[in-house]
């Protein structure tokens, strides 16, 4: 089973930003991908009228 969950790294621990269906102590396999949001915010407007939100949506669609 695969589930996509956003998490925040705090105090040396990845903390899910939403509820996950796991038992205490259960081990999982992670693929860590940094959010492109900061990069998109930095360069929004360089390619024209596209907003950071539009670029973010397109990037997610491309990875699906």
Biopython code that builds the backbone (N, CA, C, O; Angstrom):
import numpy as np
from Bio.PDB.StructureBuilder import StructureBuilder

atoms = [
    (1, "UNK", "N", (0.843, -1.182, 0.000)),
    (1, "UNK", "CA", (0.000, 0.000, 0.000)),
    (1, "UNK", "C", (0.884, 1.240, 0.000)),
    (1, "UNK", "O", (1.846, 1.312, 0.765)),
    (2, "UNK", "N", (0.578, 2.197, -0.830)),
    (2, "UNK", "CA", (1.330, 3.450, -0.888)),
    (2, "UNK", "C", (0.396, 4.614, -0.573)),
    (2, "UNK", "O", (-0.729, 4.683, -1.068)),
    (3, "UNK", "N", (0.884, 5.518, 0.256)),
    (3, "UNK", "CA", (0.123, 6.705, 0.637)),
    (3, "UNK", "C", (1.065, 7.895, 0.580)),
    (3, "UNK", "O", (2.189, 7.825, 1.078)),
    (4, "UNK", "N", (0.614, 8.984, -0.022)),
    (4, "UNK", "CA", (1.412, 10.207, -0.089)),
    (4, "UNK", "C", (1.001, 11.110, 1.067)),
    (4, "UNK", "O", (-0.166, 11.480, 1.190)),
    (5, "UNK", "N", (1.976, 11.464, 1.920)),
    (5, "UNK", "CA", (1.705, 12.287, 3.097)),
    (5, "UNK", "C", (2.785, 13.353, 3.205)),
    (5, "UNK", "O", (3.974, 13.044, 3.128)),
    (6, "UNK", "N", (2.383, 14.590, 3.380)),
    (6, "UNK", "CA", (3.356, 15.652, 3.622)),
    (6, "UNK", "C", (3.770, 15.600, 5.081)),
    (6, "UNK", "O", (2.968, 15.275, 5.957)),
    (7, "UNK", "N", (5.042, 15.927, 5.335)),
    (7, "UNK", "CA", (5.561, 15.916, 6.703)),
    (7, "UNK", "C", (6.475, 17.111, 6.895)),
    (7, "UNK", "O", (6.972, 17.700, 5.935)),
    (8, "UNK", "N", (6.685, 17.455, 8.154)),
    (8, "UNK", "CA", (7.602, 18.542, 8.512)),
    (8, "UNK", "C", (8.696, 17.943, 9.383)),
    (8, "UNK", "O", (8.417, 17.137, 10.271)),
    (9, "UNK", "N", (9.945, 18.336, 9.128)),
    (9, "UNK", "CA", (11.082, 17.870, 9.915)),
    (9, "UNK", "C", (11.279, 18.827, 11.080)),
    (9, "UNK", "O", (11.609, 19.995, 10.876)),
    (10, "UNK", "N", (11.078, 18.338, 12.306)),
    (10, "UNK", "CA", (11.191, 19.161, 13.516)),
    (10, "UNK", "C", (11.921, 18.369, 14.593)),
    (10, "UNK", "O", (11.567, 17.223, 14.872)),
    (11, "UNK", "N", (12.920, 18.964, 15.187)),
    (11, "UNK", "CA", (13.615, 18.322, 16.297)),
    (11, "UNK", "C", (14.183, 16.963, 15.947)),
    (11, "UNK", "O", (14.220, 16.068, 16.791)),
    (12, "UNK", "N", (14.627, 16.800, 14.706)),
    (12, "UNK", "CA", (15.219, 15.537, 14.283)),
    (12, "UNK", "C", (14.214, 14.453, 13.934)),
    (12, "UNK", "O", (14.593, 13.299, 13.735)),
    (13, "UNK", "N", (12.923, 14.812, 13.857)),
    (13, "UNK", "CA", (11.870, 13.827, 13.599)),
    (13, "UNK", "C", (10.964, 14.325, 12.480)),
    (13, "UNK", "O", (10.600, 15.501, 12.448)),
    (14, "UNK", "N", (10.598, 13.429, 11.558)),
    (14, "UNK", "CA", (9.605, 13.765, 10.538)),
    (14, "UNK", "C", (8.220, 13.623, 11.152)),
    (14, "UNK", "O", (7.867, 12.554, 11.649)),
    (15, "UNK", "N", (7.437, 14.692, 11.122)),
    (15, "UNK", "CA", (6.090, 14.677, 11.696)),
    (15, "UNK", "C", (5.065, 14.841, 10.568)),
    (15, "UNK", "O", (5.071, 15.853, 9.867)),
    (16, "UNK", "N", (4.181, 13.842, 10.392)),
    (16, "UNK", "CA", (3.161, 13.949, 9.348)),
    (16, "UNK", "C", (2.255, 15.148, 9.596)),
    (16, "UNK", "O", (1.941, 15.470, 10.742)),
    (17, "UNK", "N", (1.837, 15.806, 8.519)),
    (17, "UNK", "CA", (0.954, 16.961, 8.627)),
    (17, "UNK", "C", (-0.517, 16.558, 8.561)),
    (17, "UNK", "O", (-1.403, 17.413, 8.576)),
    (18, "UNK", "N", (-0.769, 15.256, 8.487)),
    (18, "UNK", "CA", (-2.133, 14.737, 8.495)),
    (18, "UNK", "C", (-2.124, 13.371, 9.176)),
    (18, "UNK", "O", (-1.065, 12.784, 9.396)),
    (19, "UNK", "N", (-3.296, 12.880, 9.502)),
    (19, "UNK", "CA", (-3.438, 11.591, 10.184)),
    (19, "UNK", "C", (-2.933, 10.458, 9.286)),
    (19, "UNK", "O", (-3.211, 10.440, 8.087)),
    (20, "UNK", "N", (-2.194, 9.518, 9.870)),
    (20, "UNK", "CA", (-1.739, 8.340, 9.132)),
    (20, "UNK", "C", (-2.247, 7.088, 9.841)),
    (20, "UNK", "O", (-2.333, 7.055, 11.068)),
    (21, "UNK", "N", (-2.579, 6.070, 9.070)),
    (21, "UNK", "CA", (-3.128, 4.830, 9.614)),
    (21, "UNK", "C", (-1.991, 3.843, 9.862)),
    (21, "UNK", "O", (-1.758, 2.938, 9.060)),
    (22, "UNK", "N", (-1.284, 4.024, 10.979)),
    (22, "UNK", "CA", (-0.161, 3.158, 11.341)),
    (22, "UNK", "C", (-0.282, 2.750, 12.799)),
    (22, "UNK", "O", (-0.817, 3.489, 13.625)),
    (23, "UNK", "N", (0.227, 1.553, 13.104)),
    (23, "UNK", "CA", (0.289, 1.112, 14.496)),
    (23, "UNK", "C", (1.561, 1.657, 15.124)),
    (23, "UNK", "O", (2.556, 1.866, 14.429)),
    (24, "UNK", "N", (1.540, 1.888, 16.424)),
    (24, "UNK", "CA", (2.717, 2.352, 17.163)),
    (24, "UNK", "C", (3.870, 1.377, 16.937)),
    (24, "UNK", "O", (3.712, 0.170, 17.115)),
    (25, "UNK", "N", (5.014, 1.898, 16.548)),
    (25, "UNK", "CA", (6.206, 1.081, 16.326)),
    (25, "UNK", "C", (6.302, 0.462, 14.943)),
    (25, "UNK", "O", (7.310, -0.168, 14.623)),
    (26, "UNK", "N", (5.275, 0.627, 14.114)),
    (26, "UNK", "CA", (5.289, 0.064, 12.762)),
    (26, "UNK", "C", (6.361, 0.760, 11.929)),
    (26, "UNK", "O", (6.505, 1.982, 11.987)),
    (27, "UNK", "N", (7.101, -0.011, 11.167)),
    (27, "UNK", "CA", (8.139, 0.551, 10.303)),
    (27, "UNK", "C", (7.584, 0.754, 8.903)),
    (27, "UNK", "O", (6.792, -0.048, 8.408)),
    (28, "UNK", "N", (8.013, 1.840, 8.275)),
    (28, "UNK", "CA", (7.593, 2.159, 6.913)),
    (28, "UNK", "C", (8.821, 2.536, 6.096)),
    (28, "UNK", "O", (9.886, 2.809, 6.651)),
    (29, "UNK", "N", (8.672, 2.549, 4.800)),
    (29, "UNK", "CA", (9.737, 2.974, 3.891)),
    (29, "UNK", "C", (9.385, 4.364, 3.389)),
    (29, "UNK", "O", (8.258, 4.608, 2.960)),
    (30, "UNK", "N", (10.354, 5.281, 3.444)),
    (30, "UNK", "CA", (10.116, 6.664, 3.033)),
    (30, "UNK", "C", (10.903, 7.011, 1.780)),
    (30, "UNK", "O", (12.026, 6.546, 1.587)),
    (31, "UNK", "N", (10.310, 7.817, 0.950)),
    (31, "UNK", "CA", (11.006, 8.478, -0.153)),
    (31, "UNK", "C", (10.884, 9.959, 0.152)),
    (31, "UNK", "O", (9.777, 10.497, 0.182)),
    (32, "UNK", "N", (12.001, 10.619, 0.377)),
    (32, "UNK", "CA", (11.965, 12.025, 0.782)),
    (32, "UNK", "C", (12.210, 12.908, -0.429)),
    (32, "UNK", "O", (13.226, 12.790, -1.114)),
    (33, "UNK", "N", (11.259, 13.792, -0.677)),
    (33, "UNK", "CA", (11.357, 14.741, -1.779)),
    (33, "UNK", "C", (11.075, 16.115, -1.202)),
    (33, "UNK", "O", (10.014, 16.349, -0.625)),
    (34, "UNK", "N", (12.012, 17.008, -1.357)),
    (34, "UNK", "CA", (11.816, 18.363, -0.837)),
    (34, "UNK", "C", (10.782, 19.094, -1.664)),
    (34, "UNK", "O", (10.688, 18.918, -2.878)),
    (35, "UNK", "N", (10.016, 19.911, -0.985)),
    (35, "UNK", "CA", (9.001, 20.706, -1.661)),
    (35, "UNK", "C", (9.678, 21.734, -2.553)),
    (35, "UNK", "O", (10.634, 22.396, -2.148)),
    (36, "UNK", "N", (9.176, 21.855, -3.752)),
    (36, "UNK", "CA", (9.722, 22.833, -4.697)),
    (36, "UNK", "C", (9.129, 24.213, -4.454)),
    (36, "UNK", "O", (9.450, 25.160, -5.173)),
    (37, "UNK", "N", (8.277, 24.336, -3.461)),
    (37, "UNK", "CA", (7.547, 25.581, -3.225)),
    (37, "UNK", "C", (8.464, 26.789, -3.060)),
    (37, "UNK", "O", (8.205, 27.839, -3.649)),
    (38, "UNK", "N", (9.544, 26.661, -2.259)),
    (38, "UNK", "CA", (10.434, 27.813, -2.046)),
    (38, "UNK", "C", (11.101, 28.239, -3.345)),
    (38, "UNK", "O", (11.247, 29.433, -3.609)),
    (39, "UNK", "N", (11.500, 27.282, -4.146)),
    (39, "UNK", "CA", (12.124, 27.605, -5.434)),
    (39, "UNK", "C", (11.101, 28.270, -6.340)),
    (39, "UNK", "O", (11.413, 29.252, -7.014)),
    (40, "UNK", "N", (9.882, 27.743, -6.361)),
    (40, "UNK", "CA", (8.838, 28.330, -7.206)),
    (40, "UNK", "C", (8.524, 29.759, -6.784)),
    (40, "UNK", "O", (8.359, 30.636, -7.631)),
    (41, "UNK", "N", (8.439, 29.996, -5.474)),
    (41, "UNK", "CA", (8.186, 31.358, -4.988)),
    (41, "UNK", "C", (9.303, 32.306, -5.415)),
    (41, "UNK", "O", (9.048, 33.453, -5.783)),
    (42, "UNK", "N", (10.542, 31.820, -5.364)),
    (42, "UNK", "CA", (11.696, 32.658, -5.695)),
    (42, "UNK", "C", (11.681, 33.078, -7.167)),
    (42, "UNK", "O", (12.026, 34.211, -7.500)),
    (43, "UNK", "N", (11.277, 32.153, -8.042)),
    (43, "UNK", "CA", (11.367, 32.421, -9.473)),
    (43, "UNK", "C", (10.021, 32.692, -10.145)),
    (43, "UNK", "O", (9.963, 32.837, -11.366)),
    (44, "UNK", "N", (8.950, 32.763, -9.375)),
    (44, "UNK", "CA", (7.632, 33.053, -9.959)),
    (44, "UNK", "C", (7.700, 34.384, -10.698)),
    (44, "UNK", "O", (8.242, 35.362, -10.183)),
    (45, "UNK", "N", (7.153, 34.414, -11.896)),
    (45, "UNK", "CA", (7.146, 35.639, -12.680)),
    (45, "UNK", "C", (8.238, 35.683, -13.732)),
    (45, "UNK", "O", (8.115, 36.411, -14.717)),
    (46, "UNK", "N", (9.302, 34.919, -13.545)),
    (46, "UNK", "CA", (10.403, 34.911, -14.515)),
    (46, "UNK", "C", (9.918, 34.412, -15.876)),
    (46, "UNK", "O", (10.367, 34.895, -16.916)),
    (47, "UNK", "N", (8.996, 33.438, -15.863)),
    (47, "UNK", "CA", (8.514, 32.860, -17.114)),
    (47, "UNK", "C", (7.225, 33.512, -17.595)),
    (47, "UNK", "O", (6.547, 32.972, -18.470)),
    (48, "UNK", "N", (6.885, 34.647, -17.042)),
    (48, "UNK", "CA", (5.670, 35.337, -17.461)),
    (48, "UNK", "C", (4.676, 35.444, -16.329)),
    (48, "UNK", "O", (5.048, 35.655, -15.175)),
    (49, "UNK", "N", (3.408, 35.297, -16.667)),
    (49, "UNK", "CA", (2.317, 35.540, -15.727)),
    (49, "UNK", "C", (2.038, 34.392, -14.762)),
    (49, "UNK", "O", (1.252, 34.565, -13.830)),
    (50, "UNK", "N", (2.651, 33.235, -14.954)),
    (50, "UNK", "CA", (2.348, 32.071, -14.113)),
    (50, "UNK", "C", (2.670, 32.351, -12.649)),
    (50, "UNK", "O", (3.739, 32.866, -12.323)),
    (51, "UNK", "N", (1.730, 32.004, -11.775)),
    (51, "UNK", "CA", (1.940, 32.183, -10.337)),
    (51, "UNK", "C", (2.676, 30.969, -9.774)),
    (51, "UNK", "O", (2.761, 29.928, -10.426)),
    (52, "UNK", "N", (3.200, 31.109, -8.575)),
    (52, "UNK", "CA", (3.871, 29.992, -7.913)),
    (52, "UNK", "C", (2.903, 28.829, -7.739)),
    (52, "UNK", "O", (3.306, 27.671, -7.853)),
    (53, "UNK", "N", (1.621, 29.119, -7.463)),
    (53, "UNK", "CA", (0.628, 28.063, -7.289)),
    (53, "UNK", "C", (0.433, 27.277, -8.585)),
    (53, "UNK", "O", (0.343, 26.050, -8.562)),
    (54, "UNK", "N", (0.369, 27.982, -9.707)),
    (54, "UNK", "CA", (0.204, 27.310, -10.998)),
    (54, "UNK", "C", (1.412, 26.439, -11.312)),
    (54, "UNK", "O", (1.265, 25.302, -11.760)),
    (55, "UNK", "N", (2.604, 26.974, -11.078)),
    (55, "UNK", "CA", (3.822, 26.203, -11.336)),
    (55, "UNK", "C", (3.893, 24.980, -10.426)),
    (55, "UNK", "O", (4.310, 23.909, -10.866)),
    (56, "UNK", "N", (3.496, 25.124, -9.173)),
    (56, "UNK", "CA", (3.482, 24.016, -8.222)),
    (56, "UNK", "C", (2.524, 22.928, -8.693)),
    (56, "UNK", "O", (2.855, 21.743, -8.651)),
    (57, "UNK", "N", (1.339, 23.330, -9.139)),
    (57, "UNK", "CA", (0.346, 22.370, -9.632)),
    (57, "UNK", "C", (0.876, 21.618, -10.848)),
    (57, "UNK", "O", (0.720, 20.401, -10.945)),
    (58, "UNK", "N", (1.496, 22.334, -11.768)),
    (58, "UNK", "CA", (2.054, 21.698, -12.961)),
    (58, "UNK", "C", (3.180, 20.736, -12.609)),
    (58, "UNK", "O", (3.286, 19.663, -13.202)),
    (59, "UNK", "N", (4.024, 21.113, -11.648)),
    (59, "UNK", "CA", (5.119, 20.238, -11.220)),
    (59, "UNK", "C", (4.568, 18.955, -10.611)),
    (59, "UNK", "O", (5.099, 17.875, -10.874)),
    (60, "UNK", "N", (3.514, 19.050, -9.803)),
    (60, "UNK", "CA", (2.910, 17.860, -9.196)),
    (60, "UNK", "C", (2.267, 16.977, -10.250)),
    (60, "UNK", "O", (2.370, 15.753, -10.175)),
    (61, "UNK", "N", (1.601, 17.580, -11.238)),
    (61, "UNK", "CA", (0.996, 16.804, -12.317)),
    (61, "UNK", "C", (2.065, 16.062, -13.108)),
    (61, "UNK", "O", (1.857, 14.918, -13.513)),
    (62, "UNK", "N", (3.199, 16.701, -13.328)),
    (62, "UNK", "CA", (4.280, 16.085, -14.093)),
    (62, "UNK", "C", (4.874, 14.886, -13.364)),
    (62, "UNK", "O", (5.356, 13.949, -14.001)),
    (63, "UNK", "N", (4.844, 14.909, -12.034)),
    (63, "UNK", "CA", (5.419, 13.818, -11.254)),
    (63, "UNK", "C", (4.443, 12.670, -11.060)),
    (63, "UNK", "O", (4.847, 11.587, -10.638)),
    (64, "UNK", "N", (3.166, 12.883, -11.357)),
    (64, "UNK", "CA", (2.139, 11.840, -11.146)),
    (64, "UNK", "C", (2.208, 10.769, -12.212)),
    (64, "UNK", "O", (1.422, 9.822, -12.188)),
]
sb = StructureBuilder()
sb.init_structure("model")
sb.init_model(0)
sb.init_chain("A")
sb.init_seg("    ")
for serial, (resi, resn, name, xyz) in enumerate(atoms, 1):
    if name == "N":
        sb.init_residue(resn, " ", resi, " ")
    sb.init_atom(name, np.array(xyz, "f"), 0.0, 1.0, " ", f" {name:<3s}", serial, name[0])
structure = sb.get_structure()
